[in-house]
Each structure stands twice: as C-alpha cells, then as structure tokens.
C-alpha cells in the first residue's frame, strides 16, 4: 500500500526525514512510533503529497507520488496534524464541504450519495446525534471524532492517521480502536502515528520506529516480544524464595522476583519442592516501551516540521 525508497526531506540544514524505506502492506495495521520531532508527521505528509521530497521515491497503492497521486486519492482517508473545521458550521455542514472539495472519482463519492455517506460516517464515530451543534462548541475529543468521520467519507482502502486518539477519553479511545479493528477486518489498511504505546500494542500488527528522521526498526509487532532469558516469579514467600535463589535474583519488588538465566519449568519445580508457594511464574518479555526507549534518543533539538 505504501512503499518508500531512500525517502529524504531536508529543510535547509535540517534533515527531517533521512533515507527512509517504509513498507506498509495491504491489510496492515501499521503503527509509526518515535519521540516528538523524530519525523513522523513529516513522513505522513510526504506520503500524502502534502510536501515534496528532497530525494527518494514514494509509491502509494502502486502509483508514484506526487505524479500519479490523483489516481489514488479517492481511495485514501487521512487526518494529519489534527483535524480542522469551520467553527460556525455544524459537523454535518463541514463534512459536506469536505466531500464536495475532495478528489473526483472513486466508487464511493459523488453528490448523489453525499447525505447518506455523511450520516453513516457521523454515526460510526459517535456524532450522529449531535452533529447540528456548531463545531466551535465541540470538545477536543469531538473534533477528533469529526476528523475521523471526514477520513471515512469515501470508504477508503487506506487510512492515514496522525495521533487518531488525541484528546479522547478512555471510552473514546476504545471506541476508535474497535472501529479501526472493524475497518481493517473489512479490508481497510490502517497506517497511523501515535505516542500511545499501549494503544499501538492493542491495535497494530506491524510497527516502524523512527528517530532523528531515520527508520531504526520495522517489524511485525509479535516478533518484538522475544524473551529476555530471565524469569519472573511472584510468590507470597518472597523472602524464602530469594534466599533459595541467592545469586540469581536480579530484581526484587514486593512479592515479585526477576531471576536471570533460568528456565521457568525447572525453577518452578525447584521452588515447589522447597515448599515455596508460587502464585505466578513466566519468562520475562520485552515491552514495546522498552524496545522504543532502547532505539530512540531524547533531546529538544529534533524537527518534525519546518521552522516557522
């Protein structure tokens, strides 16, 4: 669905995107991760033809960007850098203007079906009953839902979303996550950037991690959850277990022990044989947070957009 080769974007002496090879496959729920200023939003804007690359190639559904972008835009829905709208108009009126100004073509466009498509999109994001209210009275979460409704107007094959759960409460986050699962199951490829690592873990099948404009990891999410070689033991007899495993305990916190270089089954048998009660025992696995923190740097000198 999206392929880039050595994609680079420079703003003067600043390299915002540095030789990125992006691979988003049909059917993916792909999460783009990285610190603020790492180049995520710039990468999304490049893919959508909103800014031009300094060098490198972009293909969107097999078409070159920007030269052939018009052929695929009717099949793409997007939110980039937060949705914008006319504050004095209702959500429905804003969507009508957005649809009228959108790209021509596609199987799900046109004036004839506009009213029904707008109603369906508003219902899907939970705004069907309040869309007559002017947008200036919307909360941040409601504006985010309206932006998502706009991205769904044409029943896109590809959704490109920049922080889609920004401003939503926990219930709203769950509803958006369920909606994206539903859309993906029906054939829509989802490509999103997010800071919400827990949400990415629950939603995405593949991830890319960018840092200082470069892609530092691109992988199936399941492949990252490898074991560390350590074992986690939770026991009410933590003092006795720690004494029995003296020299192997790497970390102790409450009733939890982390044992290095151990096999869970062998360790469990040993503890039980010594009358240590074992509430839980399992191999330790890396979290997505640990993976991201290990591969990215911190600092205030990153650039995720051109300077004013």
Secondary structure, 3 states (H helix, E strand, C coil): CEEEEEEEEEECCEEEEEEECCEECCCCEEEEECCCCCCHHHHHHHHCCCCCCCEEEEEECCEECCCCHHHCHHHEEEECCCCCCCCCCEHHHHHHHHHHHCCCCCCCCCCCCHHHHHHHHHHHCCCCCCCCCEHHHCCHHHHHHHHHHHHCCCCCCEEEEECCCCCCCHHHHHHHHHHHHHHHHCCCEEEEECCCHHHHHHHCCEEEEEECCEEEEEEEHHHHCCEEEEEEEECCCHHHHHHHCCCCEEEEECCEEEECCCCHHHHHHHHHHCCCCCCEEEEEECCHHHHHHHHCCCCCCCCCCCCC
